[in-house]
Structure formats: C-alpha cells, structure tokens
Amino acid sequence: MALIKLAVSPESEARVRETAGKHGTNVVENGTDSVILEFTGTKENIDSFVEIVRP
C-alpha cells in the first residue's frame, strides 16, 4: 500500500481523478491544490502508476 500526494490544478484535477479511478486508487484527501491517493498493489504496480502521473 502507498499514499501518494499529487499537486493538482483546477485544470488537471479531473484527469488525475480519472487516471486514479482506472487504476483502482481511493481518494483519501482532496485539497485546493493537492490530492492524496491510497494505492494498494504490488511494488511494480505502484511504480507504474507513479510513472503515469509524474509530470
């Protein structure tokens, strides 16, 4: 399991949520400029997700 904090803008938040939903993550906290996601999976799956959402 990993908690992943991502910086988001109003323009990118929908894309981040869509991508997160496709990978089975849960939104733990949603702030004005960031979102914290809970990701459960193998190290390889987590690393792959991080590479996808990395700017």
C-alpha positions in Angstrom: 0.0 0.0 0.0 1.1 3.5 -0.7 -0.2 7.0 -0.1 0.6 9.3 -3.0 0.3 13.0 -2.8 -0.1 14.8 -6.1 -0.2 18.5 -6.8 -3.2 19.4 -8.9 -4.6 22.5 -10.6 -8.3 23.0 -11.3 -7.5 22.0 -14.9 -5.6 18.8 -14.1 -7.7 17.5 -11.2 -10.3 15.8 -13.4 -7.5 14.0 -15.4 -5.8 12.9 -12.2 -9.1 11.5 -10.7 -9.9 9.7 -14.0 -6.4 8.1 -14.1 -6.6 7.2 -10.4 -10.0 5.6 -10.9 -8.8 3.5 -13.8 -6.0 2.1 -11.5 -8.2 1.4 -8.5 -7.0 4.0 -6.2 -9.0 5.7 -3.5 -9.0 9.4 -2.8 -8.1 9.9 0.9 -8.0 13.7 1.0 -8.8 16.4 -1.5 -7.3 19.8 -1.0 -7.4 23.0 -3.1 -4.1 22.3 -4.7 -3.4 18.6 -4.0 -5.0 15.2 -3.7 -3.8 12.2 -1.6 -4.5 8.8 -3.1 -4.3 5.4 -1.5 -2.9 2.8 -3.8 -2.9 -0.9 -2.9 -1.0 -3.3 -5.1 2.4 -4.7 -5.8 5.5 -2.5 -5.8 5.6 -2.8 -9.6 2.0 -1.6 -10.0 2.6 1.3 -7.7 5.8 2.3 -9.5 3.9 2.0 -12.8 1.2 4.3 -11.5 3.6 6.8 -10.2 5.3 7.0 -13.6 1.9 7.6 -15.3 1.0 10.5 -13.1 4.5 12.0 -12.8 4.7 15.4 -14.7 
